[in-house]
């Protein structure tokens, strides 16, 4: 069985192609899945780039999509031939957040999906949206579900709300599409005028170049008539002050990413004055993923895919991600 392994810490040059024994047939409560695609996330880049302390010999990639080849005893949810997509937290089935680390996350605490076949608990996967390619399905595990939970599961998004998205990564583009499908208005930012044009083509009502307008938080607040209802905050400490400026009194900021760093000053006085809810979150539960899949089928959402690389070129795929030139998700074909 073909796979990619992170041989040792130190960067992309430590990724190597290996052959592993076939995992065999599923046992009680398990399924065997032939994986066909994965997609890149900033978290995966932290693993393969040596920025996260993981065990040597780890198989990377948190996202996986493919076809069920066999099912074990007591598995009734799936049958051979079903298209499925993996869950970020295999043990978090439903209810409030129950995990606060990455010890059970594929591609980090346990082996991930940069391989051809996996045998695991049936509850580690959900059904993929009908009609989706494997590459499209693979974008849902991390980026898609994060945006869904931030806006719908935790944010209570409703028609007429205003949403602010930052940048053109997977989470932000999913948030834009979800918000527009549910009748919300969207303000989107980028440092590229060409990307801003593409954001408008996806439905963004207003766009701001944050390099041209350093006070983009104020502009978003003024355009929305007093502040936005929801902020998809993927930057972290470097962008949080502007997000607080942009949000309305009593609004909701979903702290999702740390692209500008893990620590920094937070204008707590401004946050208190806004009486806004600042909520950190990491992806979501299996139940939320199932709900997201149903929503995708109802609204006809199509993930934005920038490019696709074969599994053997995984290092090139991560270099493309690191360049910042992409618009949407970068996928791997297995």
N, C-alpha and C positions, 0 to 999 in steps of 0.2 A: 504494500500500500504506500503510495506516494504521500509525502508530508514535508513541511518546512519546520525546522527546529532552530531555536535561538541557542546556539552552541555555547556562548559565553557573553557576559556583558561587554558593552563597548561600542555598539552601534550596528548599523545595517549590514556591515561586512561580516557580522557574526551569524547572519542567517544562512542556513545551509539546507540543501535538499537531501532528504534521507528516505530510506525504505523501511517501513514498519510491518510487523506481522499483521495479518488480517485480524480484526477484532472479534470475529466469530459471530455466532447467532445470539439474539437477544434472550435474556433470562426473564424471570417474573417481573412484570411491570415495565419492561424495557422495549425500546424499538431500535432497529438498525436503520441508519439513514445514509444514503449515498449523497455526499455533499457535492454541490455544483457551483456554489458561489459564496463569497464573503464580501464585506465592504469595510473600508478603512475609517477609523475614528481617531481623534486626538489621543484618546486613552490607549489605543493600540500603538500609536507612535511613541508614547511614553514608555511602553514595554520594550519594543524592538530597538528604540533609540538609547536604551540603557538608563532612562530617567526614573525607572521604578525598580525597587529591589525585588527581583523574582528569582526563583530557583533556576539554576542552569538546566538546559535541556528542555525548556518549556516550548510547547507548540503554540504559536500566537494566534490571534484573531478571535474577537468576542462574538462576531456575527457569523451565522451559518445558515444556508438555505439549501434544500435538496429534496430528495424523494425517499419515502419510506420503502425499504426493501423487505422488511420482515417485522413482525410484532411478537412479543412474548405473551405468556399466559396473563390473563386478567387485564389485557389492554383492549379496551373497546372503543376508544376515541379515534384511533387511527387504523388504517388498513394499508396493505402494500399498494403502492402507486400514489398515495397521497403526497401532495406538495406541502412541505412544512418549513418553518423558520424557527430558529433557536431563541431562547430567552436569556437575557443578560444575567439575571439572578435566578438560576434554576430552582433554588429552594424557596423563593418568595412567590407563593402561589396567589395570594390575595390579601386584602386588608391593609392596614397602615404599614408604613415602612418598618422592616424588621432587620435590615442589614446595614451596617455602617462601615464596611470595608470591602475589599476586593478578593477576599480569601476564597470565595466560591465562584468567582467570575471566570468563565472560559477565556483562555488566552492570557490570564493573569495568575490567579491563585491555583487554577487547574488548567490542564491542557485545553487548547481552543480548537478552532475549526480550519486551520490551514493544513488540511489533510483530506483524503478522499472519502473515508468512511468512518462513522462513529457509532458506537453502541452505548446508549445511555437511557436514563429514566424517560418514559414517555412524557412526563410532566416538564421536561426540559425544553420542549418544543410546543408550538401552537400551529394550527393550520395557517397556511399562507393565503393571501387574498386570491380569489379566483381570477384567473387570466394573467396573473403576474409572471414575469420571467423570474428565474432564480436570482438574477442580479437585482431586480427590483425588490424582491422579497427580502434579500439580505440587508437592504438599507433600513429595515424597520426595527431590528433588534435594539439598537442603541439610539441612533439619531431620531428616527421617527417616533419611537415610544417616548423619548424624553420630551419632545415638543408636544405630544398629545397629553402627557401627564401635566406638563407645566400649564397649558392653556385650559384643558378640559377637566382632567381629573382633579387637580388642585386649584386651578385658577377660576373655575366656574365660568368660562367664557360664554358670552351670550351675544346675540345679534345686536349691532349698534355699538359694541365696545370698540376701543382703539388699542391696537397692539403695536409695540415698538420692537423691531428685530434688529440685531446687530450683525453685520457681515453677511457673507454668502456661503457659509458652511452648511452642512447637512441639517443640523437642528434648526437653524434660522430659516432655511428654505421650506422645511416641513411646516414650521410655525406659520409662515406667510400663507402657505396653501391651505392649512387647516383653518386659519382665521378667516380667510376670504370665503371659503366654502360655507362657513357658519355665519356669514353676514356681518363680519367685523370690518373695520377700517384698519389699514396697516401703513405704518411709517417704517421704512427700511434704510439702513445706513451701509455705506461701503466707502473705501478709499479710491475706488475706480469708477470713473464716469461710464465706462463701457459696461461694467457690472450693474451699475444703477439702472442703465437702460434695460438690461435683461430682467432686473427686479420689477420694473414697471410693466414689462411684458407678461410677467407672472401674476400681476394684479396689484402691486404695491400702489397705494393711493398717493403717497408722498415719499420722496427719496432725499437723502442728505449725504453729501460727501463730507465725511468727518475730518479729512485732511484740510479741506477748504474752509470748513466751519468747525473750529475747535469747540465752540459752544453749542454743539448739536443737541444737547439736552434741552437747552432753552428753546431752540427752534422747534423741537418736537412738542414741547409743552405749549408753546404759543399756537402752533398749527392745530393741535387737538382741542384748543379752547379751554385750557386750564390744566392739562396733564393727561397722559395716557393711562388707560386702565391696567394694562399688562406690559411688562418689559421682559423680553427673552435675553437675559444678561449672560453672555458667553465669554466676556472679556475678563471679568474679575476686578481686582483692585484698580487697574488702570482706567477702567470705563465706568465703574460703579458710581462715582460722584456725578457724572453726567446722567446716568440712568435715574438716580435719585432726583435730580433736577427735572427730569422729563416726566416722572410719574405724578399722577394726581394725588390729592389728599385721600388717604384710604385705599390707594391702589396696591397693585401686586407686582413684585419684582421676583422673578425666578432666577436664582443664582445657579447657573448650570456649568459654566466653564471657567477656566483660570488661564486663558490664553495670554494675559498680561502679567502672570505671576501668581504665586500662592499667598503672598502677604502684602499688606500695604495699608495706608491710612484710609479710614472710612469716615465720611462726614456725618458722625452720629447725630449731631444737632439738627442737620437738615433732614435726616431720616426720621427723627422724632417729630419734627415739625410737620412733616408730611403724614405722619401716623400711618405709613405704608407698611405692608407686610413683605419682609425680605425673607424669602424661603430658599434654602439650599435643597437641591434634590439630585439624585442619581438615578436615571432611567426610571424603571417602574416594575410592577408586578406582572405575573403571567395573566391574571384576570384583566388588567388594564390593556395588555397586548391583544387579548382576544377581543376586547371592546373596540380597540383601534382597528383591527382587521375588519370588523363588521362595519365600522364607519367608513373605511376606505372603499369598501364595496358599495356603500350607499351613496357616497358623494363622488365616486369616480376619480379619486386622487391618483396622480401618477408621479412617482418620485423623480426628482431631477438627478440624472446621472451624468457626470462630467466625462468619465472615461472608464475603460475596462482593461485590465492587464491580466495575462495568464499568471497562474500561481507561481511559476518559475521566475517571474519578473517582479516578485513582491517588493524587493528593495527599490526598484525603479518606481513602483507605485507610491511608496512612502516618500521618495525624493520629490515626486510630483506634488504630493500633499504638503511637504515642507516648503515648497517654493511659493505656496499661496496663490498660484495661478489658476487653480481649479474653481469651478462654479458648480456646486452640488457635490454629490457623492462620487467617490472613486471606488471601483469594484474590482474584485479578483474573480476570475473564472477558474474553477477547479476541474 
